């Protein structure tokens, strides 16, 4: 099977944005073995692929035409030309195992950071919860006052509703007195 290589260089970020896992998963769809490694100093990713030439070419075209990164920054990336790979054949099984261990480690580290952040937020929320409790108590007091205000408003409204008939009666009585 031919082995080829190309590089992914970012206009945006290509390292720590989910590009390598996406490359491996996509390679599986194209029936390819894929090794993708970050070249931190050069800010690019080296991609080594093994499989049928037409599958490698279709894979390369797809990666070139679609932003497959998990975290997109709108700036995309560029691919180098496909070139023959001249080094020794990679140990695909070792690479897959090491890559899986790396990704699991990132996940565990990320979950640990999230846990620490949640603990810090919980401590901060304790103060917020107390403040919200005080706001709730004050709201109850306002509601109670508003309830009394509402009662008075209703009484005034009832009196205003009765006012036109009282005025009409007074006018009628006034007219009756004038006629007498």
C-alpha positions as CSV (number, residue, x, y, z in Angstrom):
1,X,0.0,0.0,0.0
2,X,1.3,3.5,-0.8
3,X,2.1,5.8,2.1
4,X,1.8,9.5,1.5
5,X,2.2,12.7,3.6
6,X,0.9,16.2,3.7
7,X,0.8,19.1,6.1
8,X,-2.0,21.1,7.5
9,X,-1.0,24.7,8.3
10,X,-3.4,27.1,9.9
11,X,-4.6,30.5,8.8
12,X,-6.2,30.0,12.1
13,X,-5.4,27.3,14.7
14,X,-4.7,23.7,13.8
15,X,-3.3,22.5,17.1
16,X,-5.6,21.7,20.1
17,X,-8.7,22.3,18.0
18,X,-9.7,18.7,17.4
19,X,-8.1,18.4,14.0
20,X,-6.2,15.2,14.6
21,X,-9.2,13.2,16.0
22,X,-11.2,14.4,13.0
23,X,-8.4,13.3,10.6
24,X,-8.3,9.8,12.2
25,X,-12.1,9.4,12.1
26,X,-12.3,10.6,8.5
27,X,-9.5,8.3,7.5
28,X,-11.5,5.4,8.8
29,X,-14.4,6.4,6.5
30,X,-12.0,6.3,3.5
31,X,-10.5,3.0,4.6
32,X,-7.1,4.6,5.4
33,X,-4.6,4.3,8.2
34,X,-3.9,7.8,9.4
35,X,-1.1,9.2,11.6
36,X,-1.5,12.9,12.5
37,X,0.9,14.6,14.8
38,X,1.3,18.2,16.0
39,X,4.5,20.0,15.0
40,X,4.3,22.6,17.7
41,X,7.4,24.6,16.7
42,X,6.1,24.9,13.1
43,X,2.5,25.4,14.1
44,X,1.3,22.7,11.7
45,X,0.1,19.1,11.7
46,X,1.9,16.4,9.8
47,X,-0.5,13.8,8.3
48,X,0.8,10.4,7.1
49,X,-1.7,8.2,5.3
50,X,-1.6,4.6,4.0
51,X,-4.1,3.0,1.7
52,X,-5.2,2.9,-2.0
53,X,-4.0,5.9,-4.0
54,X,-7.6,7.0,-5.0
55,X,-8.8,6.8,-1.4
56,X,-5.8,8.9,-0.2
57,X,-6.5,11.5,-3.0
58,X,-10.3,11.6,-2.1
59,X,-9.4,12.0,1.6
60,X,-6.9,14.8,0.9
61,X,-9.5,16.6,-1.3
62,X,-12.1,16.3,1.4
63,X,-9.8,17.7,4.1
64,X,-8.8,20.5,1.8
65,X,-12.4,21.4,0.9
66,X,-14.0,21.2,4.4
67,X,-13.0,22.6,7.8
68,X,-13.0,19.4,9.8
69,X,-11.7,20.9,13.1
70,X,-14.0,20.6,16.1
71,X,-13.2,24.1,17.1
72,X,-13.5,26.5,14.2
73,X,-12.2,30.0,14.2
74,X,-13.4,31.1,10.8
75,X,-9.9,31.4,9.4
76,X,-9.5,27.9,8.1
77,X,-6.3,26.1,7.1
78,X,-4.3,25.2,4.0
79,X,-2.9,21.8,3.0
80,X,0.4,21.1,1.4
81,X,0.7,18.9,-1.7
82,X,0.4,15.2,-1.3
83,X,3.9,13.7,-1.4
84,X,5.3,10.2,-1.1
85,X,6.3,9.3,2.4
86,X,10.0,8.3,2.5
87,X,10.5,7.2,6.1
88,X,10.0,3.8,7.7
89,X,6.5,2.6,7.9
90,X,4.8,3.9,11.0
91,X,3.8,1.5,13.7
92,X,0.1,2.1,13.2
93,X,-1.1,0.1,16.2
94,X,1.4,1.8,18.6
95,X,0.3,5.2,17.2
96,X,-3.4,4.4,17.6
97,X,-2.8,3.3,21.3
98,X,-0.7,6.3,22.1
99,X,-3.2,8.7,20.5
100,X,-6.1,7.2,22.4
101,X,-4.2,7.5,25.7
102,X,-3.4,11.1,24.9
103,X,-7.0,11.9,24.2
104,X,-8.2,10.1,27.3
105,X,-5.7,12.1,29.4
106,X,-6.9,15.4,27.9
107,X,-10.5,14.4,28.7
108,X,-9.6,13.5,32.3
109,X,-7.6,16.7,32.7
110,X,-10.5,18.7,31.3
111,X,-13.0,17.1,33.6
112,X,-10.7,17.8,36.6
113,X,-10.5,21.4,35.6
114,X,-14.3,21.6,35.1
115,X,-14.8,20.0,38.5
116,X,-12.5,22.6,40.2
117,X,-14.3,25.4,38.4
118,X,-17.7,24.1,39.5
119,X,-16.4,23.8,43.1
120,X,-15.3,27.5,42.9
121,X,-18.6,28.5,41.4
122,X,-20.5,26.6,44.1
123,X,-18.6,28.6,46.7
124,X,-19.3,31.9,45.0
125,X,-23.0,30.8,44.5
126,X,-23.3,30.3,48.2
127,X,-23.1,34.1,48.6
128,X,-25.4,34.6,45.6
129,X,-27.9,32.1,47.0
130,X,-28.0,34.1,50.3
131,X,-28.5,37.3,48.4
132,X,-31.3,35.7,46.3
133,X,-32.9,34.6,49.5
134,X,-32.9,38.1,50.8
135,X,-34.3,39.4,47.5
136,X,-37.1,36.7,47.9
137,X,-37.9,37.9,51.4
138,X,-38.1,41.5,50.3
139,X,-40.3,40.5,47.4
140,X,-42.7,38.8,49.8
141,X,-42.8,42.1,51.8
142,X,-43.5,44.1,48.7
143,X,-46.2,41.6,47.7
144,X,-47.8,42.0,51.0
145,X,-47.7,45.8,50.7
146,X,-48.9,45.6,47.2
147,X,-51.7,43.3,48.3
148,X,-52.9,46.1,50.7
149,X,-52.4,48.6,47.9
150,X,-54.4,46.4,45.6
151,X,-57.2,46.2,48.1
152,X,-57.3,50.0,48.4
153,X,-57.1,50.4,44.6
154,X,-60.1,48.0,44.2
155,X,-62.1,50.0,46.8
156,X,-61.3,53.2,44.9
157,X,-62.2,51.6,41.6
158,X,-65.6,50.4,43.0
159,X,-66.3,54.0,44.3
160,X,-65.3,55.4,40.9
161,X,-67.6,52.9,39.1
162,X,-70.5,54.0,41.4
163,X,-69.7,57.7,40.9
164,X,-71.6,58.3,37.5
165,X,-74.8,56.8,38.9
166,X,-74.5,59.0,42.1
167,X,-73.9,62.1,39.9
168,X,-76.9,61.2,37.7
169,X,-79.0,60.8,40.8
170,X,-77.8,64.1,42.3
171,X,-78.5,65.9,39.0
172,X,-81.9,64.3,38.8
173,X,-82.7,65.3,42.4
174,X,-81.3,68.8,41.7
175,X,-83.5,69.2,38.7
176,X,-86.5,68.0,40.6
177,X,-85.9,70.6,43.3
178,X,-85.6,73.4,40.7
179,X,-89.0,72.4,39.2
180,X,-90.7,72.6,42.5
